[in-house]
């Protein structure tokens, strides 16, 4: 099968969308499919921020990556690019003759995907990875106004697709509330279970010494951005330290909120308990997970969270915000849910887990089993099924999954 993929979010930018697109496309190529990815052109600065050498991602011999002109746009990562649509890039696909077009974003690349589908008469699958309504803080509008306008616009876009997916029910249910009419289903982002998996206790102890983590280490990984609510975790630290004196918080990633978070930690007197590691490659991130006790995520903008799934796959119990997609993946057997924005509630749950090693081990084991069905191979197989259905012209009104 020939598959054309369009995305405004791609390597080397930090994020779950980027990881998901590259992982699935690489696996599709291994299975003999031919894939072409249209993504924004990156700069040397983008690669430097990601901590990787300035060369193209290795996606395999059957996957071609075409970088297109894009403009930098403000974002928490400092790496975001918006592909500038011209409506003519479908001509590049004529020799490729795609069977399916898959768009992972609804911005410039997404508009090019719809244009290509229209001109080539090829079905388009649209995946919405964004809880767009949670990004009102980056605009001058009120949160409620921005959510209504943005989600309505996004839903209108996905109503042009033959099939719509999202990594959680929360993102699809929200679009349904705003008029989504197309067939749709949940497809998880893929987890690299070959890299993110439990290790023996002796290995964990060695990694903890190597990383210099305390015996009571909490970890968060991902963008350091306002919508991730990392300040909630920092505010919880003084309360946790009253009962767990050696608690520390590791923050892996980069983003525009780092300076404010450093200032907050100093103001609360916990700067010595917070470690900013910068962005870690996958091997180092897996090691950091193995050297920690609990993964903590207070974000209110998740449609799934790739780092959450990676941490659970590595065997970490979780404490996360009871908001959007997180309750779909954090069940009572693998962790606790805390009230969004409530640092005292986070502190109570994190303290309880830190003081309960047997419970942590039990929850961590369940977390591994919970994420096992979302391996790269399993998720790619699901995409193959969807592509096959759509290429055979799935009848209108097919039942939802």
N, C-alpha and C positions, 0 to 999 in steps of 0.2 A: 504494500500500500504506500502511496505517496502522500505525505502529510506536511502541510505548510503551517507553521506556528508564528503568531504575531504577539509581541509583548513589549511594553514600554519599560518593564522591570526585568533586568537580566544581569548576569555576571558582568563585572565584578561587584555590583552593588550588593550591599548586605541586605538579606531578607529572605523570608520563606518562599515568596513567589519565585524568586530567582533560583533558589535551590530546587524547588519542585519542577520548574520547567526544564532545567538542565538534566536532572536525574531521570525524568521520564523520557525525554528525547534521546538521551544516551542509551537507555534500555531498549527503546523502540528500534534504534539503529542496530543494536546487538541482535535483535530478532529478525533482521533482514528488511525492515521497513526503511524507506528513504525519507529523510526529514530535512526540511530547510527552515531555519529560524530567522525571522526578521526582527532585529533588535536595535536599540539606539547605539550609535558609535560612542565608545568610552574613551576617556583621556587617561594619560599617564597618572594624573592626580587621583583618578578613581581607583586605579589599581593600587596606588600607594596607600590610600585610606583603607583598602581591604587587606593590606599586608601581603599582597601576592605580586609576583613578577608581572611585568606589563606584556603579557602575551595572551593569545586567545585561549579560551577554555578548550580542553580536549574532550570532544563529544563523540569521538569515534569516526570511522571512515564513512559511514552511511549518513552522517549528519553534517550539514553545511550551515555555517553561521554567516549571515549577511548583515553587516553593520550599515545602518542608514543615518543620514544627517539628522541630528537631534539638537535641541537647545537645552542648556542647563536650566533647571527650575529649583526654587528653594525647597529644601526638605531637611529632615532631621539627620539624614545620612551624609548630606553634602555631596552625594553621588548621583542624584536623580537626573534623568534626561527625558525629555519629551520628544518623541519622534514626530517630525513635522510632516503631516500628511499632504500628498499632492494628488491622490486619486489615480495615479498612473503606474504604481508599482506592480499592479497585477500583470503588467506586460512581462515582468521578470519571471513570472511563473508559467508563462506559455510553454517553454521547453520542458519544464518540470512536470506539468500536467497533474496537479494535485487531485487526489480523490476526496480529501477532507481539508478544510481550513479550521484551525483552532486558535481562537484569540483568548489571551489571558488578561487583557486589560481593555478598558473602554475609552481610552484616550487616543492619542495620535495613531498608535499601532492598531488599535481596535478599529478605528475608522478605515484604515487601509485594508484591514481584514474584510470588512463588510463590502468595500469597493471591489476587492478581488473576487469575493464570492458572487457578487452581482454580475460582474463582467464574464466570469468563467463558468457561471452556472454550477457552482460547487457548494454543497452544504457547509454551513459554518457552525462549529460548536463554540459556545461562549462560556468561559469560567469566570465567575466573580470572586476574587480573593479579598475584596476590600469591604470593611464596614465603613463605607464612605461617610456616613452620618456622624461618625465620632471625630471627624477632623475639622470641625467647625472652629476650633481654637486657632487655626491657621488663617481664618478669614475675619473680616470686620463684621460679619453678620451674627445674629443671635443663634445659639445652638439649635433651637427648635426650627427656626426658619431654614437654616442651612441644611438640616437633616431632611426636611420635607422636599426642598428643591433638588438637592443632590440625589437622593434615593429615587425620586421620581424620574430624573433625567437618566440615571443609570438603568433603571428598569425599562425605560423606553428603548434604550440601546439594546438591551438583551432580548427584547421582544422581536428584534430583527434576526435572531439566531434560530437555527433549526432545533437546537437542543441547548439547554442551559444547565450548568453544574456549579456547585459551590462546595467548599470543604466542610460545611456544617449546615444543619437545618436552619440555624439562626439567620444566616445570610439569605437563604432562599425564602424563608418565611417572611422576612422583611420585604423582599421584592414582591412576593405574592400580595402583601398588604397594599402595595402601591401599583398593582395591576399586572404582574407578570402572567402572561398567557401561554408561554411556550412550555413544552414538556421539559421536565427538569428532574434532577436527582443529585444526591450527595455523593461526591467522590473525594476521599481523603487525599491530602498531600502525602507523598511517599516518605517513608522513614528508612534511612540507611541502617538497617538492623545488623548488617555485617560489621559496621563500625561502632554503632551505638548499641552496646550489649553489656550485660553484667560481667564483672571480672571477680576473681577470687579476693578474699579479704586481705591476703598478704600483698597482692598487687595494689589494692586500694590504699593500704597503709604506706606502701612505697611511694605511690603517687602523691599522697598527702604530704609526705616529707619533702618530696621534690618540688611541689608547688608552694610549700610553706603555708598550707591551710591549717586552721585550728581544728580541734576535735569536734567543733560545733559550727560547721560552715554552711551557710545558706548561699545559694547561687542563683543568679538571673543571667540570661544571655539574650542578646538581640540589640535592637536599636535603643540608644539612649535618647528617648523622645518624650515629650510631655504626655502624649496619650498612653504611654506605657506605665504611667503612674509609679515610677520607681521611687519617688519621694515617699510614698506610703511605706515602703520597705525600710527606708532609712529612718523614718519617724518611729517605726516599730522597734528599732534596735535598742534604744535606752530602756524600754520596758522589758525586753527579752533579757538584757544583761543583768537585770536584778536577780534573775533566777538561774541564768546560764552565763556565768562570768566570762567565758572564753568564746562567746558567739562572735562570728564575723560574717560580713556580707561581701561576696565576690560579684562584681558586675563586669561581664564580658561583652564587649561590643564598643561601638563608637556612636556619637551623635551630638546634636546641637544642645542637648540638655546637660551634658557632662559638667560644665562649669557651675551651673546652678545646683546640681546635685552635690558637687564638692563643697560649695559654700554652705549648703544645708547641713551636711555631715559635720563641718567645722562648728557651725552654730549650735548644733545639738550635742557637741562634745564626743562624737563617735567617729571622727575622721580616722582614728587609728584602727577602727573595726571595719572600715570599708576599703576594699581594694578594687581599683579600676585596672583591668588587665589589658584594655584595648581589644581589638577584634582578634579572635583566635581562629586558626585554620581548623578544619574538621577533626584532625587527629588530636590537636591540643585541646579542643573543646570537649571531646570525649574524655580525655584524661582529666580535665577539670571537673566534669560531672562525676567521674569515679572518685575524685578526691573530696567531694562534698557530701553533705548529709541529706539536704533537702533542696528541691528546686522551688523557687518562689516567683510568682507572677501576679502582679496587681493590675495589669493592663485592662483597660475597658474598650479596646479596639480590635479584639481578636475575632477572626472568622475561623480560626483553629489554633494556630501557633505552632510553627515547625519546631522551635526550640523546646517547647513543652513536650512534644512527641518524642524528640530525641532524648531529652532527659529521662522521660518515663521508660523509653526503650533501654536506656543505660542502667535502669534499676533504681531510679530515685523516686521517693514519694514526693507529693506535690501539695503546696498550698497556693490556691489561686482565687481570683475574684469571682464571685457569683454573678457573672455578667456575660452576655452574648454567648459565644461558642464554648467558653471554658467549662461550664457545667455538663456539656455533652461528652467531654473527654475526661474530666476529673470526677470519677465516681467515688462513693464512700469507701470502696475497698482500696483505692490507690492514693487517696489524699483527702484534704479538707478544702471546703470553700468558705471564703470570708466575705464579709460585706464590702462592696466596692468603696474604695476611698477611706475605709475605717482602719486606721493603723493599730488601734487597740485590739480589734478583732483579729487582725493578722498576727499581732504579737501573741495573743492567747493561743492561737492554733499552732504557730511556729514553736512556741515554748513547749507546748504539750508534746509535739513530735520530737523535739530535740531531747526531751527528758524520757523518751520512750523508745529505746533502741530496738526492742522486739517488735513494736508496732511499725517502726520504720522499715525493718526488714520484711515484715509481712506485706506492707503496702507497696514496697518497692518490687517485690516479686509479682504482685498482682499487676502493677504498672507495666511490667515487661510483657505479661500475657495480654494485657489490654491493647498494646501497640503492635503485637505480632502480626495481626491481619493487615497492617498498613505498610508492609515491606515494599520496596521498590518493585519487586517482581509482581506482587499481588496487585498493586495499584496500576501498574502498566497493563496487566492482563485485563483489568476492568476497562481501561481506555480502549484497548483493542476491541472489546465487546461493543462499546458505544460507537466507535468509528464504524464497525461492521454494520451495526443496526442502521446508522444514519445513511451510510453509503447505499443501503438497500431501500432507501426512502421509507423511513418509519412513518406509518400512517398518523395523521393528525389525531390528537386525543389519546395517544398511547398512555397506559397507566403510569403513574408516578412511582418512583422508588423512595 
